[in-house]
Amino acid sequence: MIRQQQVDEANRLVVSIKDLPTLPTALAEILQVANNPSASAGDLQVVIGKDPALASKVLKIANSAMFGFSRRIESIQQSVVAIGFRRIRSVASAMAVAPMFKTDSGDLVDGPQLWSHSTAVAMWTQEIARKARYQQTDLVFTGGLLHDIGILILNQFAHEEYQQALAMARDEQLPICHAEMKVLGTTHERVGAALCAKWMLPAGLTQIISYHHSDPAPVDPAAQILVIADYLANSNGLGEMSWLPAWPRPTTLSQALGLSTADMDDLQARLDEVQQNVALFSDS
């Protein structure tokens, strides 16, 4: 469980910040549908249809090589039927949160690169979940999209100190969280978890975001999937920062999920597919 002290520490930083970004309206409504066991495909269609820009992006992805349909998908209703409720919900969630990453301050945080990393992690969570027979695919997908949201918040609202932390991590080849703790006394994990709690996102999502860099390694399967997906992105040139040191393969976590060496090799071999999908989500 998240220690209350950790949440309180992060919240002291978050609640003191004026104009903290609110949860995008479209994403809030999509997640509300996602967490309602009685919600239908029609409910999701209505939510997506309320935002023409979001609907257009979802349709573009539905008609891409990612799904490979022989006939053109003309409506959100057709998308939901053809692709499935869960997959469309995941795509719509990604498109709803993407604008938050469109900032590029020209310093050690590159918003578009961070978004590419986040979508790559989200894509790999789905492949890992399939191999591990893990059913809560939406949880880990959204976790992939939002796991580094704390980096954006710290860079925006504690910019000078955060740049110092990142420079320390780069120059001394330290894990980012270690440098964050030294300079700021908190980490992007904690701030991200506090923000998700403020947004009233599902507790399970807040939980896995709060310790995706934790030591010792997490025992929760969802967090294990997120950590492995994060490793796969970073080890294949899709890291959140280009200067990050290489990660060791998380063998203990992959074994805990029942993944063999061959499974991990196959996941690595999906790089081209993941890159294509990352480009699609970045261009939309």
N, C-alpha and C positions, 0 to 999 in steps of 0.2 A: 504493500500500500504506500501511497505518497505520504511522507511524513508531514504533519500539519505545519511544523516549523519551516519546512522548505517552502510550502505554499505561502505561508505568511511572509517569509523573507522576500519572495518574488513579488507578492502582492504589494509590499511596501514600495517597491520600485514602480509597479504598474499603476497603482491607484494614484500615485503622485504626478502622473503624466497627464497633462491636459490634451484633449483631442485625440485620445487613444482610438485607433480605428475600431469601428464596430464590425460585428459579423456581417458580411455581405448579405443583403436581404434575400437574394435568390438562394444562397447556400443555406441560410437559416431555414427557409421553407422546405428545401430539398431534404435537409437533415431531419426536419420535423416529420416529413413523410416517411423517411427511412426508419425512424424510431417508433412509428405507429404500426403495430402489428396488424391492424385492420385496414391499413391504407391499401389502395388498389393502384393498378397501372394508370387508371384514369385520373387519380389524384395527382400522380407525378406529371402526367401530360398537362394538366391545368397549371401546375406550378411553373414548368418550363415555358409553357406558352405565354405566360404573363410577361416574360422578358424577351422581346423579339431578337435582341442581339444574342442572348444565350441560346435561344431556339435555333438561330441560324448556325451558330458554331456547332451545336450538337448534331444538326443535320449534315454539316460538312464532314464531321468525323464518322457519322453513320454511313456515309457514302464513300468512305476512304478504303484503301487496301487493307486497313486494319481489320475490317469485317468481310470484305470481299464478296458482297452480294452481286448477283448477276443482273438484278433489276434495280433501278434507282429508287431510293427511299424518298418519298415526297412530303412526309409529314412526321411530326413528333409521335403521333399515334402509331404510324407504321414502324417507326424506330423502336418504340417500346415493344411492339409485338414481335418484330423480327430479331432484335438483339437481346431482348429480355429486360425485365424490370431492374434487376440488380446492375447489369452492365450499363444501362442508360443512366441509372442513378449515379454511378461512379463517374461516368463521362461528364454529366451535368455538374457534379460537385467540383470536378477539376476546372471546368470552364468558369464556374462562379467565383472561384478563389483566385484565378490567374491574374486579374488586374492588380492585386496587392503586390505582385512581384515585378511590376513594370517599372520600378524605379532603378536607375543606374546612376549612382552618385560619383562614379569615376574614381573610387577609392578601393579599399580591400574587400568590399562587398559588392558583387555584381548581381543585381536583381534578376535579370534574364538567365544568368548562369545558375543561380540558386533555384529558379523555377525549373530549368532543365534537369537539374539534379533531383529535385523533389518529384517531378513526373517520372523520372527513371526509377527512383526508389518505389514509387507507387506501382509502376508496371511490374517490377520484379517481385513485389509482394504477391501479386496474383499468381505468378508462376510458382513461387515457393509454396504458397497456400495449396495450390493444386497438387503438387508433389507430396506435401505433408498431410493432405486430406483435411485441411483446416477449413471450416465452413464459414467463418465470419469474414468473408473476403472484403466486404464494404468497410469494416473496421480498420483492417490493415491498409487498404487502399487510401482511405482518408488520412490515416496516420502517416503514410508516405508523403502525401501532399503537404501536410501541416507540420511535420516533425521538426523542421528548422525555422518555423515562423518566428521563434524567439530571436533569431539572428536579425531579422528585419526590424523587430521592435527595438532591440538594443542599439542597432546601428542608427536608427532614426531618432531615438529619444535619449540616448546616452552616447552620442556619436563620438566625441573626442576620446572618452575613456575606452569605448569599444574598439576604436581604431588602434589604440595603444595595446589592447589585449590581443588583437589579431596580429599586429606587428610582432609582438612577443612570441606568439605561437609560430609565426612564419620564421622568424630569425633564429629561434631556439629549437625549432622543430618539435614543439610541444603539442599535445592534443588540445584542441580549441577550448574544451571545458576547463582544463587545468589553467590555461592563461586567463580565461574569464574569471575564475575564482580568485586568482591572484590580484587582478586589477579591479574587478567589480564586486567581488564577494558573492556573486551568483553566477548562474550559467544560462545559456539560451534554452536548455531543457526546462529549467525551473520557470523561466519567464514565459516560455511557450505553454507550459502546463497551466500556469496561472491565468494566462490570457484565454485559453480554452475553457477553463473553469468559469472565468468571467463571462464568456460567451454562452455558458451553460451547455456546452457540448457533452456528449455521453461520457460518463465517468471512465469507461474503459479506454476511450481515446485519450483523455487527459492523462491517464495512467501510463500508457506506453510512451507517450511523448516525453513524460517526465524523467524517464531513465533509459533513453535509447543509447546513451554513452556510458551507462553505469558500470561500476566495478564493485562487487562481482557481477558477472553476467546475469541478466534477468532469467527467471524461471517460467514466466508467463509465455505461452506459445506465441501470442500475438506480438509481444515485444521481441521475442527471438526472431520471428519472421522479419520484423522491421529492421533489426540490427543486421541480419544477413543481407537484406535488400540494400541497406546503406553501404555495406561492405562491397557488394557487387557493383554498385554505381561508382564508388570511389576507386575501386581497383580496375575499372574499365574506362577511366578518363572522364567520368561524369560526376566528379566530386563537386561539393559546394564551393570549394576554393581550389584553384589549380595548383597551389603550392603545398597542399596538404601532404604529409608523409604517407607512404603506402601502409595499408592495413594488413595485418596477418589474417589468414583465412580463419573464420570463427568455427573451427572444427567441433568444439564442444557443443556449441549451439546447434549446428547442423545435425550432429549425432542425436541430440536430444529430440529433434523433430523427426528423426527417422530417415534423414537424408544420407544417402551413400556418397562416396567420392564421385561415382559416376553421375549422380544427380547434380552435384555441385558443378561438375565439368559441363554438364548439359546446360545448366543455368548460365554459366559463363559464355557458352556458345550462342546464347540468344542475344548477344550484344547488338547485332545488326538489326534485329527485329525491334528491340527496345529503342535503339537510336531513331529508327523510322517513326515510331510512335511518339517519341519525345519531340521530334521535329514537327509532327502533325499538331501536337498540343501547343507547341510554342508559336506556330504560325496562325493558329485559330483566333 
